[in-house]
Amino acid sequence: MVVGIARVRLMVTALEKRAVVRRVKDKVLARHHVSVAEVGDPERGETAELGFAVVGLDRGVVDSVLDRVMAIVEAEAKVVADDRDVVHFGDGGALGDGGVAHWEPSEPSPPGFGQSAGAGRGAGGRERSAPGRRPMLHVGSHLKRKPR
């Protein structure tokens, strides 16, 4: 997995800051599947700082997406500083350490899962869910819908 991150500082006036940040975020999100957030101090009047993140399987694809994001940003506002980094994450398999890459509920539990006292129960005696599964929510009888 390859993770690309970028941080951009924009020069904007205090009056147009909200509009510029909103316009940049909206245009980037409309064209690319990236995460975007204002990461700088929102109270600074003359600059706005935005952070972008993208995840992919290939460094070339991640770099290309970041390039296109930067082109959108540069078309919408004056960029005074930018920084980017691309990181290869978890190259050792799904868990990065040679652990269980995939587990199905019909298979025996992965090594080390549910081996403690009170197997199947976490802190406070609550049931733990299987990896990748949401915990079951128990609805009291007084909260259930009554038939009409």
C-alpha positions as CSV (number, residue, x, y, z in Angstrom):
1,M,0.0,0.0,0.0
2,V,1.3,3.5,-0.9
3,V,0.1,6.5,1.1
4,G,0.6,10.0,-0.4
5,I,0.2,13.1,1.7
6,A,0.5,16.8,0.8
7,R,0.3,20.0,2.7
8,V,-0.3,23.4,0.9
9,R,-0.2,26.9,2.3
10,L,-2.4,29.4,0.4
11,M,-2.2,33.2,0.4
12,V,-5.7,34.5,0.9
13,T,-7.3,37.6,2.3
14,A,-9.3,37.3,5.5
15,L,-12.5,38.2,3.7
16,E,-12.2,35.5,1.0
17,K,-10.6,32.7,3.1
18,R,-13.7,30.7,3.8
19,A,-14.8,30.9,0.2
20,V,-11.4,29.9,-1.2
21,V,-11.0,27.0,1.1
22,R,-14.5,25.7,0.4
23,R,-14.0,26.1,-3.3
24,V,-10.7,24.3,-3.3
25,K,-12.0,21.4,-1.2
26,D,-15.2,21.1,-3.2
27,K,-13.4,21.0,-6.6
28,V,-10.7,18.5,-5.4
29,L,-13.4,16.2,-3.8
30,A,-15.5,16.3,-6.9
31,R,-12.7,15.1,-9.2
32,H,-10.6,12.8,-7.0
33,H,-11.0,10.3,-4.2
34,V,-8.8,11.9,-1.6
35,S,-9.1,13.1,1.9
36,V,-8.8,16.8,2.5
37,A,-8.9,18.9,5.6
38,E,-7.9,22.4,6.7
39,V,-4.9,21.7,8.9
40,G,-3.5,25.1,9.7
41,D,-4.7,27.6,12.3
42,P,-8.2,28.7,11.1
43,E,-7.8,32.0,12.9
44,R,-4.8,33.2,10.7
45,G,-6.3,35.7,8.4
46,E,-3.8,35.9,5.5
47,T,-3.1,32.2,5.0
48,A,-4.9,28.9,4.8
49,E,-3.3,25.5,5.1
50,L,-4.9,22.4,3.6
51,G,-3.8,18.7,3.9
52,F,-4.5,16.0,1.4
53,A,-4.1,12.2,1.6
54,V,-4.5,9.5,-1.0
55,V,-4.0,5.7,-0.8
56,G,-3.2,3.4,-3.7
57,L,-1.3,0.3,-4.8
58,D,1.2,2.0,-7.0
59,R,3.5,5.0,-6.3
60,G,3.0,6.3,-9.9
61,V,-0.8,6.5,-9.4
62,V,-0.5,8.2,-6.0
63,D,2.0,10.7,-7.4
64,S,-0.3,11.4,-10.4
65,V,-3.3,12.0,-8.2
66,L,-1.3,14.4,-6.0
67,D,-0.1,16.2,-9.1
68,R,-3.6,16.7,-10.3
69,V,-4.8,17.8,-6.9
70,M,-2.0,20.4,-6.8
71,A,-3.0,21.6,-10.3
72,I,-6.5,22.3,-9.0
73,V,-5.2,24.1,-5.9
74,E,-2.9,26.3,-8.0
75,A,-5.7,27.2,-10.4
76,E,-7.9,28.4,-7.5
77,A,-5.5,30.2,-5.2
78,K,-1.9,31.5,-4.8
79,V,0.2,28.7,-3.3
80,V,3.0,30.1,-1.1
81,A,4.4,26.8,0.2
82,D,3.8,23.1,-0.4
83,D,5.2,19.8,0.9
84,R,4.5,16.2,0.0
85,D,5.6,12.8,0.9
86,V,4.8,9.3,-0.3
87,V,5.2,6.3,2.0
88,H,5.1,2.6,1.4
89,F,3.1,1.1,4.2
90,G,2.7,-2.5,5.3
91,D,4.8,-4.2,2.5
92,G,4.9,-7.4,4.6
93,G,1.4,-8.5,3.8
94,A,-2.0,-7.4,5.2
95,L,-0.7,-7.0,8.7
96,G,2.9,-6.1,7.8
97,D,4.3,-8.8,10.2
98,G,3.5,-12.0,8.5
99,G,0.3,-12.5,10.6
100,V,-3.0,-13.7,9.4
101,A,-3.7,-12.0,6.1
102,H,-7.4,-12.9,5.9
103,W,-9.8,-14.7,8.3
104,E,-13.4,-16.0,7.7
105,P,-15.8,-16.5,10.5
106,S,-16.3,-20.1,9.6
107,E,-12.6,-20.8,10.2
108,P,-11.0,-21.4,13.6
109,S,-9.9,-18.2,15.4
110,P,-6.6,-16.7,14.4
111,P,-3.7,-17.4,16.8
112,G,-3.8,-15.1,19.8
113,F,-7.4,-14.0,19.4
114,G,-9.9,-14.8,22.2
115,Q,-7.3,-16.8,24.2
116,S,-7.7,-14.9,27.4
117,A,-9.9,-15.9,30.4
118,G,-13.5,-15.5,29.5
119,A,-12.9,-16.2,25.8
120,G,-15.1,-14.2,23.6
121,R,-15.6,-11.5,26.1
122,G,-13.7,-8.3,26.4
123,A,-13.4,-5.8,29.3
124,G,-16.5,-5.6,31.3
125,G,-17.9,-8.9,30.2
126,R,-19.1,-7.6,26.8
127,E,-18.9,-9.8,23.8
128,R,-16.1,-9.1,21.3
129,S,-16.8,-9.2,17.7
130,A,-14.7,-11.2,15.2
131,P,-12.1,-9.2,13.3
132,G,-13.6,-7.1,10.6
133,R,-17.1,-7.6,12.0
134,R,-19.2,-5.0,13.8
135,P,-20.2,-5.8,17.4
136,M,-23.8,-6.9,17.8
137,L,-26.1,-4.3,19.5
138,H,-28.6,-5.7,21.9
139,V,-31.9,-3.9,22.0
140,G,-33.9,-4.1,25.2
141,S,-37.4,-5.4,25.0
142,H,-38.8,-2.0,26.0
143,L,-37.0,-0.4,23.0
144,K,-38.3,-2.9,20.4
145,R,-41.0,-1.7,18.0
146,K,-44.5,-2.9,18.9
147,P,-46.6,-4.4,16.1
148,R,-49.4,-2.2,14.9
